[in-house]
Amino acid sequence: MISGGGTGGHTYPAIAIANALKLAEPNTEILFVGAKGKMEMEKVPEAGYKIIGLWISGIQRSLTLDNLSFPFKLISSILKSFKLLKSFKPDAVVGVGGYASGPLLYAATKKRIPTLIQEQNSYAGITNKLLANSVDKVCVATDGMEKFFPKEKIVLTGNPVRTDIAEVGDKKNKALDFFGFSEEKPVLLILGGSLGARTLNEAMIAGLDKLIAAEVQVIWQTGKFYHEEMLARTEGKDVKNINILSFLKEMDLAYAAADVVISRSGALSISELCLTGHPVVFVPSPNVAEDHQSKNAEALVFRNAAIMVKDNVAKEQMIDVALALMNDENRKAQLSQNIKAMGKPEAAKDIANEIFKLIK
């Protein structure tokens, strides 16, 4: 059983782990457990797996009515988790972080079923920190995670990503055709995550005329919350070379087309970019626990593997920095080489092996 989700940063690694398990042992039966109303309830079935939802959500930082219902949601989810474990009888239970992984992993440890958690970020999530002392193994993406987890349980595997992301090198022409682009002009890819990023969208609006003047082709993923607004705000502009998209299902083609990427610095984005080797400008989100996106980006900047623009100056600087990078072949090559050296292409396979070891 694989549990967790809430964001793409949890959901897509979970699917990658499932795929690696099936590749190694085709007869493996997998059941996902998610949180009702969260993205995993849609994305996991799309990937071909069954998922069951728990009535669970997080605690809000401010005093809300939702917080009053939290104890009832937690008890309900733990009881349902025990029932699911009894009926499915898993050989191992995997948690990837997010609300749903807490109740299921708690129940699994009480029943002494082998358990493993996978932490994507350089700053551990609250669910995984709470579970750390109870589970058998912790797979992490970065060094220095002993401050969150027992050292003897840690295995450094990197973050699992979808196999199509690692195989974009030979798809350039197909990708350009897909997006209606010319091979004569550079391509900029803007990634704000599945929900979108207000700062990146505002910076794009502010720098739109510069991109049009520079004849840059753009794949702009606005996120579903901002898509209609961004379409309205670009109306009347010469945006024939700009694909304004709510969500990017064909991520492999987006990466294959791109020459430079602008992205938030969540764990999944970083792991994907380490595999694709793109020159990247990170704009860390300030709205995350312990500012871990800034820490993620700073680790790459320190290794000369990325450029960082802070969120509070992105509107003024982001497009200028991206255009300067796009016109600097030596800098692009340097960043590309250094970020690719940090990639862990076998992460999903390594995590699957750790799960099989626990079972055996």
Secondary structure, 3 states (H helix, E strand, C coil): CEECCCCHHHHHHHHHHHHHHHHHCCCCCCEEEEECCCCHHHHHHHCCCEEEEECCCCCCCCCCHHHHHHHHHHHHHHHHHHHHHHHHCCCCEEECCCCCHHHHHHHHHHCCCCEEEEECCCCCCHHHHHHCCCCCEEEECCCCHHHCCCHHHEEECCCCCCHHHHHCCCCHHHHHHHHCCCCCCCEEEEECCCCCCHHHHHHHHHHHHHHHHCCCEEEEECCCCCHHHHHHHCCCCCCCCEEEECCCCCHHHHHHHCCEEEECCCHHHHHHHHHHCCCEEECCCCCCHHHHHHHHHHHHHHCCCCEECCHHHHHHHHHHHHHHHHCCHHHHHHHHHHHHCCCCCCHHHHHHHHHHHHHC
